Amino acid sequence: MNVRTLCLSILYDGEASGYDIRRMCTEGNFAYFVEASYGSIYPALSRLEDDGLVTSRTEQQDGKPARKVYTITAAGRAAFAEELSGPLGEDMFRSPFLLFARFAHILPRELVEARCNEFLERSVEGRKQLEQAPNEHACNAADLWVINYGRAVLEVAEKHFRTHMHELITMARAEPHKDAAE
């Protein structure tokens, strides 16, 4: 899925500004699908508008610059459905923590233990947010299915992490790294 399709998916449920779309991609219901920056969202919205898949209007705001609000068109809805009908790309999972874990053996044990505890805390918080999502947002059956899938994945990951975290900590060096010049 690309940013263009992500923008259509968000607009499918209602109008939004580029800022709203970015916020939904980072902290909203769409944060789990595709990463999107302002630098990719605004050009995608411009192309979607040029192609007649979205329209826009300018809204004045008190004490703030005007904002451009986008709405999906009937052609945009059809294009979105067609995009979803095509072959799916591979799921991607990126984790800065897994890179850290890959090299835990070269780091001080105290640091590895601290990062493991931080990661576990963030993971638990992420799962709790998914558990609260149906109470905080209007969800249809498909939304609930996706939320429950995410919860299940996070629960398995958390269980694995709690069971095996000590192995990662044990791999770390017991002594802080000393410079060869010392």
N, C-alpha and C positions, 0 to 999 in steps of 0.2 A: 504494500500500500504506500502511496506517495502522499505528499503534503496536499496536493490538489484534491485527492480523494478524501483525505482527512477533513479538509475545509468543507467539502460537500456533505460529509457525514454529520458534522456539527450543525451546519445550516439546515439540514434535513429536518431537525427537530425544532428549529426556530431561528429567527434572525440574530445576528451577532456582529460585533465590530472585530477588526483584526486583533485588538487588545483582548477582547473576550475569547476569541479563538485560541490565542496564545495561553491565556490563563487556564482554559479547559484542557489544553495539551500538557500543561505542567502540573496542575493541581486538581483538575476536575476528572470527570468520568472518562475522558479520552486520553489521559496521561499514560495509559497502559498499552496504547496501540502503536503510535508512531511519534518519534521525537520531531518537533517542529519549532523553528526559531522565527522571530519577527522577520529576519532576512529571507526566509523561505515562504512565510505565510503571505506577506503583502504582494510579492510577485505572483504567487499562485492565485490570489484573489483577483488581481488585475487581469491575468489571463482568463480566468473563469468568467469575468465580466465581459471581456472582449469576445469570448466564445458564446455569450448569451446564456450561460449556465447560472449566473447570479446577476442580480441587480443591486444597486446601492443607492442610498440617499444620505444626505448630510444632515446631522442633528446638531443644533446649537446646544451648548451647555453653559450653565451659569459659572462664570469665573474660570472657565477652561476652554481650550481650543475646541472647535467643532469636531465631531467624530463621524466617521463614515460607517454606516450600518448596512450590512449585506443581507440579502434574502435570496434563497434558492428559487429558481424558476422551474416550470414544468419540465423544460428540457434538461435542467440540472438534475432533477429527480430521476429522470430517465437515464441520464448519463451515469449517475451514481449507481443505480440498480445494475446497469450494464457492466460497470467496473467491478462490482461485487460478484457478478456472474462469471467473470474471467478466472483463470487459474490463480490460486493463492501463492504468494511468495513464501519462502521459508520463514518461520518464526525466528526472531533474533533475540538473543539474551546477552546483554552486556552488563558487566559488573566490575566496577573498580575494586570492590572487595575481593573478588576472585583473583585479580591480578596480584593484589596484596598477599592473599593466601598462597598463591603459587610461589612466592619468594619469602614466605614466613621464615624459612630456615636460615636466612641471612640477617634476620632482624632480632633485636633484643626481646627476650621472653615477655618482659613487662609491657612492651609496646604491643606485641601480638595479642596478649591477653586483654589489654585495654581496647584495642580495635575490635576484637571478637565480641566483647561486651557491648560496645557501641553498635555494632552491626546487629546483634541480637535485639537490642532495644529498639532500633529502627524497624527491624522486621516485625516485631510484635506490634509496634505502633501502626505499621502499614496494614497488618491483618485486622487490627481493631477498627481502622478507618473503613475497611471494606465491610466489616460487620455492621457498622453504623450507616453505611451508604443508603440502604433501603429506607431507613427512618428519616434521612435528611433530604432525599431527592425522590421525586415521583419516578417510580420504576415500573416498567412493563415486564411481562414474563421473560422477554429476551434479555433485558437488563439484569434481571435477577439471575438468569442462567449464567451470564458472563461474570457477575459478581461472585456467585457460588463457585464457579470454576477457579477464579482468582483466589478465593479463600482456601479452597482445597489445595492448590499449588503451594500457597504460602504456609499452610499448616504442615504439609509434608516437608517443605524446606526447613521450617523452624524445628520440627522434630529431629530431622537429620542433624541440623546444626547443634542442637542441645546435646545430642547423643555423641557427636564426634568433635566438638569444639576442643576438647582437651587434647586430642591428637595434634591439632594444628599448633596449639600452645606448646606442646612437648617438642615439636620440631624446631621451635625457635631456639636461638642461642641462649644459653644460660648467662653468659657474660656479655655486656655491651661490647660492640666492635671497638677494637683498639687500633689506632693508627700504626702503620709499620714504623714510623719515625719514633714512636714512644719507646 
